[in-house]
Amino acid sequence: MLAVVDLLRRLNDLPNQEPTRQDLSESLLALVYHAESNYPLRMFEPEHSIDRGCLERIGIQGIAFKQVAWTPELILREHDAYASTVEGSVAEFRVDVQNVIDKRVDALLRTVKQPEAEHAAVIRRAETGRSRAADAALLPRDQIAERLMEYERHLYGQLTSTFHELERVQDRRGLGR
């Protein structure tokens, strides 16, 4: 898709008679047709570039769509033929087509980035699991659950004692509840 966007942006700078990649040209023309067919102020329904009438309209006769050697000049003629079906200038239509393609590229990039973000989240979870395992490895192997319960009881006792000491200090200062 990025190659199609690049082709559209460089069409005016490429040599007019030098053939472009067939797949990129066809994808670009399909996007232009899609942009035109969704245009709000169409004067008439255009023929798709694969239709013989559309090819004849831009001066290509007697060959099938797949046999056309698309050059920048032919692509621009096809582009202008689509632009003639809508109200407004060719320049405005080209800007609109560029906007449609840019939105599509942005949507595709978001779709690509979503799995990357999910991948990063999975790695973070795995690393967190590894660090927990490393922390657990620091504890003695024998009777781990009993040791943890002893530590918890000890910490709870210290927390309770500290809380009561804080209450006594507040009462002495007159800051009681």
ABEGO torsion letter per residue (X at the ends): XAAAAAAAAAAAABBAABBBBAAAAAAAAAAAAAAAAABABBABBBBBAABAAAAAAAGBBGBBAAABBBBAAAAAAAAAAAAAABBEBAAAAAAAAAAAAAAAAAAAAAAAAAAAAAAAAAAAAAAAAAAAAAAAAABBABGAAAAAAAAAAAAAAAAAAAAAAAAAAAAAAGABX
